[in-house]
Amino acid sequence: MVEFRATRSDRSRDLVRAIEQTGFYPEIVADAVASALAGEEVVAFHVHHEPTFDHDEVRRHLTVVVLTGGRLIVAHTDDHAPDDLLPEPYTTTSTETVPLAEVKSVVVNRYVAQPERAGRGVRPEVREAVLTVGWGMVSRVDLEPAVCADPECTADHGLSGTLSGDDFSIRASVAADGPDAVPSLLDFAEHLQRLTRRG
């Protein structure tokens, strides 16, 4: 297995174990993540294995997000069937590193089951969580024809739309990913929010 640095506060060994547990080309994934880490300590991480169904095939996708003291690392690995690029099955792995100072927004959506039971010493039961992180590299524009208040108007009013950041989003669900996935994602989000807070 690929070697990560290991100090007392470093979580590299836990990260390697989590990658190995997915069973999805752990050597390839760990090698890419270790290269992106470039020797930095792992503060927090989340590993998300997501199979997708494409007609009669199952395709696998693995996302690994890692926090160091100063960077966010996002790694994606996909498997592919033979195609015009390669005549045999292959994988692709991409890594992106973002300085934490560049992170502009961290959005956490929590879906709580039986909210009336929360409180008075009972923790909310978060059944699903979505983490969205924006750093301004990717934006999405949604356009539609602009209209006026007159229902009889047939003039061309141009277009109206919204511009929204769409850098990275990851979802964890107890039903789809098991009981440990949501706490893992929320723990990662908490570390990310702590490291990116201003002032």
KEKE-3310 file (N, C-alpha, C; in steps of 0.2 Angstrom, whole numbers, plus 5000, padded with zeros to 4 digits):
npx = (5004:5002:5013:5009:5012:5014:5010:5007:4995:4990:4979:4981:4983:4970:4963:4968:4964:4950:4949:4954:4943:4933:4936:4938:4949:4960:4974:4976:4968:4973:4986:4985:4979:4989:4999:4993:4992:5005:5014:5008:5000:4985:4970:4956:4944:4933:4926:4918:4909:4901:4890:4884:4871:4871:4862:4863:4874:4885:4892:4906:4910:4921:4923:4935:4937:4949:4956:4969:4980:4980:4974:4961:4957:4951:4947:4942:4938:4934:4927:4929:4921:4928:4932:4933:4944:4952:4955:4952:4945:4946:4952:4949:4957:4955:4962:4960:4966:4963:4967:4963:4960:4955:4942:4925:4912:4903:4891:4879:4867:4855:4845:4833:4825:4810:4808:4802:4806:4818:4829:4830:4841:4841:4848:4847:4841:4849:4846:4851:4863:4870:4884:4890:4903:4910:4922:4923:4928:4920:4905:4887:4875:4859:4847:4832:4818:4814:4800:4786:4774:4762:4750:4747:4757:4769:4781:4799:4808:4821:4833:4832:4840:4850:4865:4875:4886:4895:4904:4907:4899:4893:4884:4877:4869:4859:4851:4856:4870:4874:4875:4886:4890:4884:4887:4901:4902:4897:4906:4917:4913:4911:4925:4930:4922:4927:4941:4940:4934:4932:4941)
npy = (4994:5011:5023:5034:5049:5048:5054:5058:5066:5064:5058:5049:5035:5030:5035:5028:5015:5017:5019:5007:4999:5001:4994:4997:4998:5001:5004:5012:5023:5027:5031:5042:5051:5052:5058:5070:5075:5078:5076:5082:5083:5073:5080:5079:5068:5061:5047:5042:5030:5027:5018:5018:5016:5011:5008:4992:4990:4992:5006:5012:5025:5034:5046:5055:5066:5077:5085:5096:5106:5117:5115:5110:5094:5086:5071:5061:5045:5035:5020:5013:5006:4996:5007:5019:5025:5017:4999:4990:4988:5002:5014:5031:5045:5060:5074:5088:5102:5114:5129:5133:5146:5151:5145:5150:5147:5136:5125:5116:5104:5097:5083:5079:5066:5063:5075:5081:5073:5078:5086:5091:5083:5073:5069:5076:5065:5063:5059:5061:5070:5084:5091:5106:5114:5129:5137:5146:5142:5135:5140:5140:5144:5148:5151:5159:5164:5181:5189:5200:5209:5210:5199:5199:5203:5202:5205:5204:5201:5198:5189:5181:5176:5166:5165:5154:5146:5131:5122:5110:5096:5084:5070:5061:5047:5038:5027:5024:5023:5018:5017:5024:5034:5047:5053:5053:5062:5074:5076:5079:5091:5099:5101:5107:5119:5124:5127:5136:5147:5164:5178)
npz = (5000:4997:5005:5018:5027:5045:5060:5077:5078:5065:5053:5043:5042:5046:5035:5024:5028:5026:5013:5008:5013:5004:4993:4980:4969:4978:4979:4968:4970:4983:4980:4971:4980:4990:4983:4980:4993:4996:5007:5018:5033:5037:5042:5042:5034:5021:5014:5000:4992:4977:4968:4951:4939:4923:4910:4906:4914:4929:4935:4944:4956:4966:4978:4987:5000:5008:5021:5025:5035:5028:5016:5005:4998:4984:4977:4963:4957:4944:4936:4919:4905:4891:4877:4863:4867:4875:4873:4883:4900:4911:4923:4928:4937:4946:4954:4964:4972:4984:4991:5008:5011:4999:4999:4998:5002:5013:5014:5023:5022:5032:5035:5045:5054:5062:5069:5080:5091:5095:5106:5123:5128:5119:5104:5087:5074:5061:5045:5032:5024:5015:5008:5002:4994:4989:4979:4969:4956:4947:4940:4938:4926:4925:4913:4907:4897:4898:4906:4906:4916:4909:4903:4889:4882:4869:4866:4864:4878:4881:4891:4907:4922:4934:4942:4949:4961:4958:4963:4971:4978:4989:4995:5008:5014:5026:5023:5010:5011:5023:5041:5046:5037:5036:5049:5047:5036:5041:5052:5044:5038:5049:5053:5041:5041:5053:5050:5040:5044:5047:5054)
capx = (5000:5006:5015:5007:5016:5010:5012:5002:4989:4989:4974:4983:4981:4963:4961:4970:4959:4943:4950:4954:4937:4928:4937:4938:4956:4963:4981:4976:4965:4978:4992:4983:4978:4995:5002:4990:4994:5012:5017:5005:4996:4978:4966:4950:4943:4927:4927:4911:4908:4894:4889:4879:4868:4870:4858:4864:4881:4886:4899:4908:4913:4923:4925:4938:4939:4953:4958:4975:4980:4979:4971:4955:4959:4945:4949:4937:4940:4929:4929:4926:4921:4932:4929:4938:4951:4956:4951:4951:4943:4951:4950:4952:4957:4957:4963:4960:4968:4961:4969:4957:4959:4951:4935:4921:4906:4902:4884:4878:4860:4854:4838:4832:4819:4806:4811:4798:4809:4825:4829:4830:4846:4840:4851:4843:4843:4851:4846:4854:4867:4873:4889:4892:4908:4911:4928:4923:4931:4914:4898:4882:4871:4852:4843:4825:4815:4812:4793:4783:4768:4757:4749:4745:4763:4772:4788:4805:4811:4828:4834:4834:4843:4854:4872:4877:4892:4893:4911:4908:4894:4893:4878:4877:4862:4859:4848:4860:4877:4875:4875:4892:4892:4881:4892:4908:4902:4896:4912:4922:4910:4913:4932:4930:4920:4932:4947:4939:4931:4936:4941)
capy = (5000:5018:5026:5041:5051:5046:5057:5056:5069:5063:5053:5046:5028:5030:5037:5022:5010:5019:5018:5000:4996:5002:4988:5000:5000:5005:5006:5018:5029:5030:5034:5048:5055:5053:5062:5077:5077:5080:5075:5086:5079:5073:5083:5076:5065:5058:5043:5041:5026:5028:5015:5021:5011:5014:5003:4985:4990:4996:5010:5014:5031:5035:5052:5056:5073:5077:5092:5097:5112:5123:5114:5105:5090:5082:5066:5057:5040:5031:5015:5014:5000:4998:5011:5021:5028:5011:4993:4986:4992:5007:5019:5038:5048:5067:5077:5095:5105:5121:5132:5134:5153:5152:5143:5155:5145:5129:5124:5109:5103:5091:5080:5076:5061:5064:5081:5082:5070:5081:5091:5088:5077:5068:5072:5075:5059:5066:5053:5062:5076:5086:5096:5109:5119:5134:5141:5151:5140:5133:5143:5138:5149:5145:5156:5158:5170:5186:5190:5206:5207:5210:5193:5200:5206:5197:5208:5200:5205:5196:5183:5183:5170:5166:5163:5151:5142:5124:5118:5103:5094:5077:5068:5055:5045:5032:5022:5022:5023:5015:5021:5028:5039:5054:5056:5055:5068:5080:5077:5082:5097:5103:5102:5112:5125:5127:5129:5141:5153:5171:5182)
capz = (5000:4997:5011:5020:5034:5051:5066:5082:5076:5058:5052:5036:5042:5045:5028:5020:5029:5023:5005:5007:5014:4998:4988:4973:4967:4984:4977:4963:4974:4988:4976:4969:4986:4993:4978:4981:5000:4996:5013:5023:5038:5036:5048:5042:5027:5020:5008:4997:4986:4974:4961:4947:4935:4916:4906:4909:4917:4935:4935:4951:4957:4972:4980:4993:5001:5013:5024:5028:5039:5024:5009:5003:4992:4981:4972:4960:4953:4940:4931:4913:4900:4885:4872:4858:4871:4877:4871:4889:4906:4914:4928:4928:4944:4945:4960:4964:4978:4985:4997:5012:5010:4993:5000:4999:5005:5015:5015:5025:5023:5036:5034:5052:5054:5068:5073:5087:5096:5096:5112:5130:5129:5113:5098:5081:5070:5054:5041:5026:5024:5009:5009:4996:4995:4984:4979:4963:4950:4943:4941:4933:4924:4923:4909:4904:4893:4903:4904:4909:4920:4905:4900:4882:4879:4865:4865:4867:4884:4883:4895:4914:4925:4940:4942:4956:4962:4958:4963:4973:4982:4991:4999:5012:5017:5030:5019:5004:5012:5029:5047:5047:5032:5038:5054:5044:5032:5046:5055:5039:5037:5055:5052:5036:5044:5058:5047:5035:5048:5046:5060)
cpx = (5004:5007:5012:5012:5012:5013:5006:4995:4986:4984:4975:4981:4974:4960:4963:4966:4952:4944:4950:4947:4932:4929:4938:4945:4959:4970:4981:4974:4970:4984:4991:4982:4984:4999:5000:4992:5001:5016:5014:5001:4988:4974:4959:4949:4936:4928:4920:4911:4901:4894:4884:4877:4867:4868:4860:4871:4881:4893:4900:4911:4915:4926:4929:4940:4943:4955:4965:4975:4978:4976:4965:4957:4953:4948:4943:4940:4934:4931:4926:4926:4926:4928:4934:4944:4955:4952:4950:4948:4948:4948:4953:4952:4959:4957:4963:4962:4966:4964:4963:4955:4955:4943:4930:4914:4906:4895:4883:4870:4859:4846:4837:4825:4816:4809:4808:4802:4816:4824:4829:4835:4845:4843:4847:4845:4843:4851:4850:4857:4870:4878:4891:4897:4910:4918:4929:4926:4925:4908:4893:4877:4864:4848:4836:4823:4812:4804:4791:4777:4762:4756:4748:4752:4767:4779:4794:4809:4818:4828:4835:4837:4847:4860:4873:4883:4891:4900:4911:4902:4894:4887:4879:4871:4863:4856:4852:4867:4879:4875:4881:4894:4890:4886:4898:4907:4901:4902:4917:4919:4912:4920:4933:4928:4924:4938:4946:4935:4935:4936:4943)
cpy = (5006:5020:5033:5043:5049:5049:5056:5060:5068:5057:5049:5038:5026:5031:5031:5016:5011:5018:5011:4996:4996:4996:4991:5003:5004:5008:5012:5024:5032:5033:5041:5053:5057:5058:5070:5079:5080:5081:5079:5081:5079:5075:5079:5073:5062:5054:5041:5037:5026:5024:5018:5015:5014:5008:4996:4985:4994:4999:5012:5021:5032:5042:5052:5063:5073:5084:5091:5103:5118:5122:5109:5101:5086:5077:5062:5051:5036:5025:5015:5007:5001:5002:5013:5023:5022:5005:4989:4991:4996:5011:5026:5041:5055:5069:5084:5097:5112:5124:5134:5142:5155:5149:5149:5153:5138:5129:5117:5109:5097:5089:5076:5072:5063:5070:5083:5078:5073:5086:5087:5082:5072:5072:5071:5069:5062:5060:5054:5069:5078:5092:5099:5114:5123:5137:5145:5149:5138:5137:5140:5143:5146:5151:5154:5164:5175:5188:5197:5204:5207:5203:5193:5202:5200:5200:5203:5204:5202:5190:5185:5176:5171:5163:5160:5147:5135:5120:5111:5102:5086:5076:5062:5053:5038:5026:5019:5020:5019:5020:5026:5034:5046:5057:5058:5061:5074:5081:5081:5090:5102:5105:5108:5119:5129:5130:5135:5147:5159:5174:5178)
cpz = (5000:5004:5012:5026:5039:5057:5071:5080:5069:5057:5045:5037:5042:5038:5023:5021:5026:5016:5004:5008:5008:4993:4981:4972:4972:4982:4973:4966:4979:4985:4974:4975:4989:4989:4979:4988:5000:5003:5019:5027:5036:5043:5048:5035:5027:5014:5006:4991:4983:4967:4957:4942:4928:4911:4909:4913:4924:4935:4942:4951:4964:4973:4987:4994:5008:5015:5027:5032:5034:5017:5010:4997:4990:4976:4970:4956:4950:4936:4925:4909:4894:4880:4867:4861:4872:4876:4877:4895:4909:4919:4926:4935:4943:4953:4960:4971:4978:4991:5001:5012:5004:4994:5002:5002:5007:5017:5017:5026:5027:5036:5041:5052:5061:5072:5079:5092:5099:5102:5118:5131:5123:5107:5092:5077:5063:5050:5034:5027:5017:5011:5003:4998:4989:4984:4973:4957:4945:4945:4936:4932:4921:4919:4907:4901:4899:4901:4908:4913:4915:4901:4892:4878:4875:4863:4868:4872:4886:4887:4902:4917:4931:4939:4949:4956:4962:4958:4965:4978:4983:4996:5002:5015:5021:5026:5013:5006:5019:5035:5049:5043:5034:5044:5051:5040:5036:5050:5051:5038:5043:5055:5047:5038:5049:5055:5042:5038:5047:5053:5066)
residu = (MET:VAL:GLU:PHE:ARG:ALA:THR:ARG:SER:ASP:ARG:SER:ARG:ASP:LEU:VAL:ARG:ALA:ILE:GLU:GLN:THR:GLY:PHE:TYR:PRO:GLU:ILE:VAL:ALA:ASP:ALA:VAL:ALA:SER:ALA:LEU:ALA:GLY:GLU:GLU:VAL:VAL:ALA:PHE:HIS:VAL:HIS:HIS:GLU:PRO:THR:PHE:ASP:HIS:ASP:GLU:VAL:ARG:ARG:HIS:LEU:THR:VAL:VAL:VAL:LEU:THR:GLY:GLY:ARG:LEU:ILE:VAL:ALA:HIS:THR:ASP:ASP:HIS:ALA:PRO:ASP:ASP:LEU:LEU:PRO:GLU:PRO:TYR:THR:THR:THR:SER:THR:GLU:THR:VAL:PRO:LEU:ALA:GLU:VAL:LYS:SER:VAL:VAL:VAL:ASN:ARG:TYR:VAL:ALA:GLN:PRO:GLU:ARG:ALA:GLY:ARG:GLY:VAL:ARG:PRO:GLU:VAL:ARG:GLU:ALA:VAL:LEU:THR:VAL:GLY:TRP:GLY:MET:VAL:SER:ARG:VAL:ASP:LEU:GLU:PRO:ALA:VAL:CYS:ALA:ASP:PRO:GLU:CYS:THR:ALA:ASP:HIS:GLY:LEU:SER:GLY:THR:LEU:SER:GLY:ASP:ASP:PHE:SER:ILE:ARG:ALA:SER:VAL:ALA:ALA:ASP:GLY:PRO:ASP:ALA:VAL:PRO:SER:LEU:LEU:ASP:PHE:ALA:GLU:HIS:LEU:GLN:ARG:LEU:THR:ARG:ARG:GLY)
# end
